[in-house]
Amino acid sequence: MKNAHTLEMVVAVLLVVGGLELGLMGLFEMNVIGSIFGAASMLTRAIYVAVGLAAAYRVLVWLKAHSK
């Protein structure tokens, strides 16, 4: 149970980070993650992949919950 809670917290943080990043990019053309870690760095790409995986996980959880 603790692992599930930890996973949900990590997913929530990643989704907030991704949402704020996209909002700042759309409103102000400001790439915060790229500015901090380097626009084309492996760490920046890893963060973007983690955000995408978190979003996919959340979609699957929602679909599972709504298919009952």
C-alpha positions as CSV (number, residue, x, y, z in Angstrom):
1,M,0.0,0.0,0.0
2,K,2.8,2.4,0.8
3,N,4.4,1.8,-2.6
4,A,1.1,2.6,-4.4
5,H,0.9,5.9,-2.4
6,T,4.5,6.8,-3.2
7,L,3.9,6.1,-6.9
8,E,0.8,8.2,-6.9
9,M,2.7,11.1,-5.3
10,V,5.5,10.8,-7.8
11,V,3.0,10.8,-10.7
12,A,1.2,13.8,-9.2
13,V,4.5,15.8,-8.9
14,L,5.5,14.9,-12.4
15,L,2.2,16.0,-13.8
16,V,2.3,19.3,-11.9
17,V,5.9,19.9,-13.2
18,G,4.8,19.1,-16.7
19,G,1.7,21.2,-16.6
20,L,3.6,24.2,-15.3
21,E,6.3,23.7,-17.8
22,L,3.8,23.6,-20.7
23,G,1.9,26.6,-19.3
24,L,5.1,28.7,-19.1
25,M,6.1,27.6,-22.6
26,G,2.8,28.6,-24.0
27,L,2.4,31.9,-22.2
28,F,5.9,33.2,-22.0
29,E,8.0,31.0,-24.4
30,M,10.0,30.1,-21.3
31,N,11.5,26.6,-21.1
32,V,12.3,26.3,-17.4
33,I,13.5,22.7,-17.4
34,G,15.6,23.2,-20.5
35,S,17.1,26.4,-18.9
36,I,18.0,24.6,-15.7
37,F,19.4,21.4,-17.1
38,G,20.3,22.3,-20.7
39,A,18.0,22.5,-23.6
40,A,19.2,19.2,-25.2
41,S,20.6,17.4,-22.2
42,M,19.9,13.8,-21.4
43,L,18.5,14.9,-18.0
44,T,16.0,17.3,-19.6
45,R,14.9,14.5,-22.0
46,A,14.6,12.1,-19.1
47,I,12.4,14.5,-17.2
48,Y,10.2,15.0,-20.3
49,V,9.9,11.2,-20.7
50,A,9.1,10.7,-17.0
51,V,6.3,13.4,-17.3
52,G,4.9,11.6,-20.4
53,L,5.0,8.2,-18.7
54,A,3.3,9.7,-15.6
55,A,0.5,11.1,-17.9
56,A,0.1,7.7,-19.6
57,Y,-0.1,5.9,-16.3
58,R,-2.7,8.4,-15.0
59,V,-4.8,7.9,-18.2
60,L,-4.6,4.1,-17.8
61,V,-5.7,4.4,-14.1
62,W,-8.6,6.6,-15.1
63,L,-9.7,4.3,-17.9
64,K,-9.5,1.3,-15.5
65,A,-11.6,3.1,-12.9
66,H,-14.2,4.2,-15.4
67,S,-14.5,0.9,-17.2
68,K,-16.2,-0.8,-14.2
